[in-house]
Amino acid sequence: LYTDIEAIIQHCFVVQTPIGHELRYLLSMLRIVPELERSGDLVSHIARRASRSIGSVITPRMRGLFEQAGVTAERLWVTAEKVYVDRDADRPPAQRRRRLR
C-alpha cells in the first residue's frame, strides 16, 4: 500500500507543484499509510493469537472487556476516517465527536 501511495504522490509532484494545504495533505498521506498498515498487521496478529490460544481460557468478563476495547478502537478509526475524508482537521475535536454520534 505504501509504495502505491508513494507513487501516486510522486506523480502529483511531477504533474503539478502542490502548495499549502495540498502539500500538507500529501505529506500527511505519507505519514498515515505506514501507521494504517502497522495497525492492520497488529489487529491480524492479535486475532490469530486469540483464536489459537486464549479463546478457551479467558473469562466472560474479559471477553466483555475485549469487546468494549474493540468497539472503542473502531469508533476511533471511524473518527479518523471521517476527518481524513472530510479534510476537516481544523474542526475542534468536540465537534467531530458530536458529528459521529
BAFI-48462 format. One line per field, with one value per atom (N, C-alpha, C): residue in three letters; x, y, z; atom name. Coordinates in Angstrom, 2 decimals, decimal comma, always signed. Each point is the difference from the previous one (the first is absolute). Layout:
# BAFI-48462
aa ala|... .
px X|... .
py Y|... .
pz Z|... .
at CA|... .
***
This chain:
# BAFI-48462
aa leu|leu|leu|tyr|tyr|tyr|thr|thr|thr|asp|asp|asp|ile|ile|ile|glu|glu|glu|ala|ala|ala|ile|ile|ile|ile|ile|ile|gln|gln|gln|his|his|his|cys|cys|cys|phe|phe|phe|val|val|val|val|val|val|gln|gln|gln|thr|thr|thr|pro|pro|pro|ile|ile|ile|gly|gly|gly|his|his|his|glu|glu|glu|leu|leu|leu|arg|arg|arg|tyr|tyr|tyr|leu|leu|leu|leu|leu|leu|ser|ser|ser|met|met|met|leu|leu|leu|arg|arg|arg|ile|ile|ile|val|val|val|pro|pro|pro|glu|glu|glu|leu|leu|leu|glu|glu|glu|arg|arg|arg|ser|ser|ser|gly|gly|gly|asp|asp|asp|leu|leu|leu|val|val|val|ser|ser|ser|his|his|his|ile|ile|ile|ala|ala|ala|arg|arg|arg|arg|arg|arg|ala|ala|ala|ser|ser|ser|arg|arg|arg|ser|ser|ser|ile|ile|ile|gly|gly|gly|ser|ser|ser|val|val|val|ile|ile|ile|thr|thr|thr|pro|pro|pro|arg|arg|arg|met|met|met|arg|arg|arg|gly|gly|gly|leu|leu|leu|phe|phe|phe|glu|glu|glu|gln|gln|gln|ala|ala|ala|gly|gly|gly|val|val|val|thr|thr|thr|ala|ala|ala|glu|glu|glu|arg|arg|arg|leu|leu|leu|trp|trp|trp|val|val|val|thr|thr|thr|ala|ala|ala|glu|glu|glu|lys|lys|lys|val|val|val|tyr|tyr|tyr|val|val|val|asp|asp|asp|arg|arg|arg|asp|asp|asp|ala|ala|ala|asp|asp|asp|arg|arg|arg|pro|pro|pro|pro|pro|pro|ala|ala|ala|gln|gln|gln|arg|arg|arg|arg|arg|arg|arg|arg|arg|arg|arg|arg|leu|leu|leu|arg|arg|arg .
px +0,82|-0,82|+0,87|+1,02|+0,83|+0,65|+0,52|+0,67|-1,00|-1,23|-1,03|-0,29|-0,19|-0,28|+1,18|+1,20|+1,20|+0,10|-0,32|+0,04|-1,03|-1,19|-1,04|+0,45|+0,58|+0,46|+1,15|+0,93|+1,09|-0,55|-1,01|-0,64|-0,61|-0,63|-0,58|+1,07|+1,18|+1,09|+0,53|-0,01|+0,48|-0,98|-1,28|-1,03|-0,28|+0,01|-0,27|+0,84|+0,14|+0,74|-1,00|-0,22|-0,96|+0,52|-0,89|+0,38|-1,02|+0,38|-0,90|-0,69|-1,33|-0,78|+0,18|+0,22|+0,22|+1,28|+1,04|+1,29|-0,13|-0,66|-0,20|-0,81|-1,00|-0,82|+0,85|+0,79|+0,82|+1,04|+0,61|+0,99|-0,68|-1,21|-0,74|-0,25|-0,30|-0,24|+1,24|+1,16|+1,24|+0,22|-0,51|+0,15|-1,08|-1,19|-1,13|+0,04|+0,34|-0,08|+0,82|+1,25|+0,72|-0,68|-0,61|-0,72|-1,21|-0,71|-1,15|+0,44|+1,09|+0,49|+0,43|+0,70|+0,45|-1,19|-1,00|-1,19|-0,73|-0,13|-0,63|+0,75|+1,33|+0,81|-0,17|-0,05|-0,16|-1,36|-1,05|-1,33|-0,03|+0,61|+0,05|+0,75|+1,11|+0,81|-0,79|-0,66|-0,78|-1,13|-0,67|-1,11|+0,49|+1,14|+0,55|+0,36|+0,66|+0,40|-1,22|-1,00|-1,20|-0,74|-0,08|-0,75|+0,73|+1,33|+0,76|+0,17|+0,19|+0,42|-0,86|-0,37|-0,64|-1,51|-0,60|-1,45|-0,66|+0,63|-0,63|+0,30|+0,94|+0,38|-0,42|-0,51|-0,38|-1,42|-0,22|-1,30|-1,01|-1,28|-1,02|+0,23|+0,45|+0,27|+1,10|+1,06|+1,09|-0,48|-0,85|-0,56|-0,74|-0,77|-0,73|+0,94|+1,10|+0,98|+0,67|+0,32|+0,59|-0,99|-1,25|-1,01|-0,13|-0,01|-0,10|+1,21|+1,18|+1,21|-0,10|-0,54|-0,17|-0,97|-1,10|-0,98|+0,62|+0,76|+0,67|+1,00|+0,79|+0,99|-0,69|-1,09|-0,74|-0,51|-0,53|-0,50|+1,12|+1,19|+1,14|+0,39|+0,01|+0,34|-1,05|-1,26|-1,06|+0,18|+0,32|+0,25|+1,17|+1,08|+1,17|-0,34|-0,78|-0,39|-0,81|-0,98|-0,85|+0,81|+0,91|+0,85|+0,83|+0,53|+0,81|-0,83|-1,14|-0,84|-0,50|-0,45|-0,53|+1,11|+1,21|+1,15|-0,33|-0,54|-0,41|+0,79|+1,29|+0,85|-0,03|-0,41|-0,05|-1,22|-0,99|-1,19|+0,34|-0,52|+0,30|-0,42|+0,78|-0,31|-1,40|-0,50|-1,33|-1,06|+0,14|-0,97|+0,07|+1,22|+0,14|-0,69|+0,17|-0,62|-1,51|-0,55|-1,46|-0,55|+0,72|-0,47|-0,11|+0,86|+0,02|-1,13|-0,59|-1,03|-1,34 .
py -1,19|+1,19|+1,26|+0,01|+1,20|+0,33|-1,01|+0,29|+0,52|-0,49|+0,52|+1,47|+0,33|+1,39|+0,89|-0,50|+0,78|+0,29|-0,97|+0,20|+1,04|-0,05|+0,98|+1,40|+0,12|+1,31|+0,52|-0,88|+0,43|+0,49|-0,68|+0,43|+1,40|+0,24|+1,33|+1,08|-0,31|+0,96|+0,27|-1,02|+0,15|+0,81|-0,30|+0,62|+1,45|+0,24|+1,34|+0,24|+1,23|+0,33|+0,31|-0,96|+0,25|+1,05|+0,86|+1,01|+0,02|+0,58|+0,18|-1,25|+0,05|-1,12|-1,27|+0,13|-1,18|-0,72|+0,77|-0,58|-0,68|+0,67|-0,60|-1,29|-0,01|-1,19|-1,16|+0,25|-1,06|-0,52|+0,89|-0,43|-0,78|+0,39|-0,75|-1,43|-0,17|-1,34|-0,87|+0,58|-0,77|-0,40|+0,78|-0,33|-0,95|+0,12|-0,79|-1,45|-0,21|-1,34|-1,04|+0,28|-1,02|-0,33|+1,00|-0,26|-0,89|+0,24|-0,85|-1,43|-0,16|-1,35|-0,69|+0,73|-0,58|-0,39|+0,86|-0,28|-1,23|-0,09|-1,17|-1,28|+0,05|-1,17|-0,40|+0,98|-0,28|-0,65|+0,52|-0,58|-1,44|-0,25|-1,37|-0,93|+0,48|-0,81|-0,33|+1,00|-0,22|-0,98|+0,14|-0,90|-1,44|-0,18|-1,36|-0,61|+0,78|-0,51|-0,32|+0,85|-0,21|-1,25|-0,21|-1,16|-1,30|+0,05|-1,22|-0,35|+1,00|-0,37|+0,50|+1,26|+0,51|-0,09|-0,31|-0,04|-0,89|-1,10|-0,95|+0,29|+0,89|+0,21|+1,36|+0,90|+1,30|-0,07|+0,80|+0,02|+0,81|-0,20|+0,82|+1,50|+0,37|+1,42|+0,52|-0,79|+0,40|+0,09|-0,92|+0,08|+1,32|+0,39|+1,27|+1,19|-0,05|+1,09|+0,07|-1,16|-0,02|+0,57|-0,38|+0,51|+1,51|+0,49|+1,44|+0,73|-0,56|+0,60|+0,03|-1,06|-0,06|+1,06|+0,18|+1,02|+1,39|+0,25|+1,30|+0,23|-1,02|+0,13|+0,26|-0,70|+0,21|+1,44|+0,51|+1,37|+1,00|-0,25|+0,88|-0,04|-1,19|-0,11|+0,68|-0,13|+0,67|+1,51|+0,51|+1,43|+0,43|-0,75|+0,34|-0,02|-0,98|-0,09|+1,21|+0,39|+1,14|+1,29|+0,19|+1,19|+0,00|-1,15|-0,11|+0,27|-0,66|+0,14|+1,43|+0,57|+1,37|+1,05|-0,43|+0,92|+1,15|-0,36|+1,04|-0,07|-0,17|-0,10|+1,29|+1,11|+1,26|+0,11|-0,86|+0,04|-0,49|+0,66|-0,43|-1,44|-0,76|-1,42|-0,22|+0,88|-0,20|+0,01|+0,87|+0,03|-1,27|-0,51|-1,24|-1,14|-0,07|-1,07|+0,08|+1,20|+0,16|-0,42|+0,31|-0,30|-1,51|-0,78|-1,45|-0,71|+0,62|-0,68|+0,04 .
pz +0,00|+0,00|+0,00|+0,85|+0,09|-1,33|-0,69|-1,28|-1,03|+0,04|-0,91|+0,28|+1,28|+0,39|-0,33|+0,27|-0,30|-1,50|-0,84|-1,45|-0,44|+0,58|-0,33|+0,40|+1,19|+0,48|-0,86|-0,37|-0,88|-1,33|-0,51|-1,25|+0,17|+1,14|+0,27|+0,00|+0,55|+0,01|-1,41|-0,85|-1,37|-0,84|+0,14|-0,83|+0,43|+1,30|+0,50|+1,24|+0,38|+1,20|+1,11|+0,90|+1,07|+0,97|+0,47|+0,98|+1,12|+1,10|+1,13|+0,46|+0,01|+0,54|-0,83|-1,31|-0,84|+0,41|+0,23|+0,41|+1,36|+0,94|+1,33|-0,11|-0,86|-0,19|-0,53|-1,03|-0,59|+1,00|+0,73|+1,00|+1,13|+0,34|+1,03|-0,44|-1,28|-0,53|+0,17|-0,26|+0,16|+1,45|+0,92|+1,42|+0,50|-0,54|+0,49|-0,48|-1,25|-0,60|+0,78|+0,39|+0,77|+1,32|+0,63|+1,25|-0,24|-1,09|-0,33|-0,25|-0,74|-0,27|+1,29|+0,87|+1,26|+0,88|+0,05|+0,81|-0,53|-1,32|-0,60|+0,30|-0,08|+0,32|+1,46|+0,89|+1,42|+0,28|-0,60|+0,19|-0,50|-1,15|-0,54|+0,95|+0,52|+0,92|+1,27|+0,56|+1,22|-0,27|-1,12|-0,33|-0,16|-0,67|-0,16|+1,34|+0,84|+1,33|+0,84|-0,04|+0,82|-0,44|-1,29|-0,47|+0,28|+0,10|+0,24|+1,46|+0,85|+1,34|+1,13|+0,02|+1,20|+0,00|-1,12|-0,09|+1,03|+0,32|+0,93|+1,47|+0,28|+1,40|+0,56|-0,83|+0,56|+0,56|+1,01|+0,68|-0,80|+0,29|-0,67|+0,21|+1,19|+0,27|-0,93|-0,17|-0,88|-1,45|-0,39|-1,36|-0,19|+1,02|-0,05|-0,10|+0,76|-0,06|-1,37|-0,57|-1,34|-1,03|+0,16|-0,93|+0,13|+1,23|+0,24|-0,59|+0,16|-0,58|-1,52|-0,58|-1,45|-0,50|+0,73|-0,39|+0,09|+1,05|+0,16|-1,13|-0,30|-1,08|-1,33|-0,24|-1,25|-0,09|+1,10|+0,02|-0,31|+0,56|-0,27|-1,47|-0,60|-1,42|-0,88|+0,37|-0,77|+0,07|+1,19|+0,16|-0,87|+0,04|-0,81|-1,48|-0,40|-1,42|-0,42|+0,83|-0,35|-0,07|+0,93|-0,03|-1,27|-0,35|-1,22|-1,24|-0,12|-1,19|-0,15|+1,11|-0,04|-0,02|+0,29|+0,10|+0,94|+1,15|+0,94|+1,31|-0,11|+1,19|+0,82|-0,60|+0,73|+0,90|-0,22|+0,83|+1,40|+1,04|+1,38|+0,24|+0,77|+0,25|+0,56|+0,86|+0,58|-1,09|-0,98|-1,10|-0,81|-0,23|-0,75|+0,73|+1,33|+0,78|-0,08|+0,15|-0,05|-1,34|-1,07|-1,34|-0,23|+0,64|-0,21|+0,73|+0,97|+0,78|-0,64 .
at N|CA|C|N|CA|C|N|CA|C|N|CA|C|N|CA|C|N|CA|C|N|CA|C|N|CA|C|N|CA|C|N|CA|C|N|CA|C|N|CA|C|N|CA|C|N|CA|C|N|CA|C|N|CA|C|N|CA|C|N|CA|C|N|CA|C|N|CA|C|N|CA|C|N|CA|C|N|CA|C|N|CA|C|N|CA|C|N|CA|C|N|CA|C|N|CA|C|N|CA|C|N|CA|C|N|CA|C|N|CA|C|N|CA|C|N|CA|C|N|CA|C|N|CA|C|N|CA|C|N|CA|C|N|CA|C|N|CA|C|N|CA|C|N|CA|C|N|CA|C|N|CA|C|N|CA|C|N|CA|C|N|CA|C|N|CA|C|N|CA|C|N|CA|C|N|CA|C|N|CA|C|N|CA|C|N|CA|C|N|CA|C|N|CA|C|N|CA|C|N|CA|C|N|CA|C|N|CA|C|N|CA|C|N|CA|C|N|CA|C|N|CA|C|N|CA|C|N|CA|C|N|CA|C|N|CA|C|N|CA|C|N|CA|C|N|CA|C|N|CA|C|N|CA|C|N|CA|C|N|CA|C|N|CA|C|N|CA|C|N|CA|C|N|CA|C|N|CA|C|N|CA|C|N|CA|C|N|CA|C|N|CA|C|N|CA|C|N|CA|C|N|CA|C|N|CA|C|N|CA|C|N|CA|C|N|CA|C|N|CA|C|N|CA|C|N|CA|C|N|CA|C|N|CA|C|N|CA|C|N|CA|C|N|CA|C|N|CA|C|N|CA|C .
***
